Amino acid sequence: MKRVLAMALVAVAVAASACVGTSRVKIQDIVDQPSKYNEQEVKIKGTVVQTFAVPLLGQSLVRVDDGTGTIWVKPRERVYFKGDKIEVIGKVKIGLTIANKNFGFIVIEREPKR
C-alpha cells in the first residue's frame, strides 16, 4: 500500500512539473551571470529593439529589451521586426559569431513543440 501511494505521489509530482514549463527570466539576470545560464533553457519576453541580418548566409538575429536589459535572440523560422513584442523560449549560448561580428551570449529559439 505504501509503495502504491509513493508511486502515485511521484506520478503527480512529474505531471505537475510538466505543466509548469520554463519560467520567465529577466534578461539582466542572464547578462549578469551568463555562465550560470549557458546551455540552459530560458523564456524571455520583451520588445525587439534592433535587427541584424546576413541574407547570403540566411542568418538573422534580433535584440530584445525586457526593461531590465537587452540580449540577442536567434529566431527559429520566424521573422521579427523592430517594435515587435515577443516571447521566446530557447537555450542560452555563449560565443556566437556571424559575419565577423561577435554577439557574446545569445538565446537560440527552440523548435516549437508539436
Secondary structure as UniProt FT lines:
FT   HELIX           2..20
FT   HELIX           27..32
FT   HELIX           34..37
FT   STRAND          41..54
FT   HELIX           55..57
FT   STRAND          59..65
FT   STRAND          70..74
FT   TURN            82..83
FT   STRAND          85..94
FT   STRAND          97..98
FT   TURN            99..100
FT   STRAND          101..102
FT   STRAND          105..109
//
